[in-house]
């Protein structure tokens, strides 16, 4: 049987602490691209015009439809139904159709 002789073992190679800087550079480049993209997004978004809500025009037909009683009695419901003018409901649709 062979006896253990430390001189016969191959010398251990010291592990050098040379680490690649490639992943670090890649992370820095990716972060820079994200920051640049965010700044570009904010710049283009701030240059877009701000849309204001359109002024509400008084629509007499809608106002007449909204003026109904809160009662749930049959006579009140029938009075609301008779007071409602449904002849001009398609007036807006005709205007849209004319634009197309």
HELIX and SHEET records of a PDB file:
HELIX    1   1 UNK A    6  UNK A    8  5                                   3    
HELIX    2   2 UNK A   22  UNK A   47  1                                  26    
HELIX    3   3 UNK A   60  UNK A   66  1                                   7    
HELIX    4   4 UNK A   74  UNK A   83  1                                  10    
HELIX    5   5 UNK A   91  UNK A   99  1                                   9    
END                                                                             
